[in-house]
Amino acid sequence: MSVNVELINPFISAAQSVLRDLSQIHTKMGKPYLKNPEYEGKVLTVIVGITGELRGQVIISLEEDIACNIASHMMMGMPVVELNDMAKSAIGELANMVLGNAATIFSTRGIIVDITPPNLCLGSNMSFTVSDSKTICVPLELEDGSTLLELNIAIKSK
């Protein structure tokens, strides 16, 4: 798998930083792999487009119960037992913060990118058609080795 890690690492760093700062959730990077953008089971996906000197999209995917847990952390511990509009809004804002932070990291390297508003999809057994880039899946794992969420990155230089 030939991938320019300089284009992937900002997303990983931003996600880990935002999760830690916003939710006190510490993650480690799992083993990246090429992935078809297909999601089995009941999954929440957040799709954010990348424009500018890079183009493509990032899909953050997580299981519904994990999304509720993260939303609960984001709302100062208020219990979230279902993905209602407030919880979905929190996860959308999480994606905005992750991708905004990644855009800032790119700008410090002289690469100017912009992001689209996040699109949330909740469903079972979903499949997406993505750009003509390969999708690199980077799992972010908890200390026990379980996957918290996946960053599915499909970008390329213009």
VENNOR-V901245 format. One record per backbone hydrogen bond with DSSP energy under -1.0 kcal/mol. CO is the residue of the C=O (numbers start at 1). NH is the residue of the N-H. Records with the same first field share a line. If there is no record, write none. Layout:
CO=NH / NH
This chain:
3=5
4=7
5=9
8=11 / 12
9=13
10=14
11=15
12=16
13=17
14=18
15=19
16=20
17=21
18=22
19=23 / 25
20=24
28=141
33=137
36=38
37=128
39=126
41=125
43=123
44=62
45=121
46=60
47=119
48=58
49=116
50=56
51=114
53=158
55=156
56=50
57=154
58=48
59=152
60=46
61=150
62=44
63=67
64=68
65=69
66=70
67=71
68=72
69=73
70=74
71=75
72=77
73=76
75=78
82=84
84=88
85=89
86=90
87=91
88=92
89=93
90=94
91=95
92=96
93=97
94=98
95=99
96=100
97=101
98=102
99=103
100=104
101=105
102=106
103=107
104=108
106=109 / 111
107=110
112=53
114=51
119=47
121=45
123=43
126=39
135=35
136=153
137=33
138=151
139=30
140=148 / 149
141=28
142=145
146=142
149=140
150=61
151=138
152=59
153=136
154=57
156=55
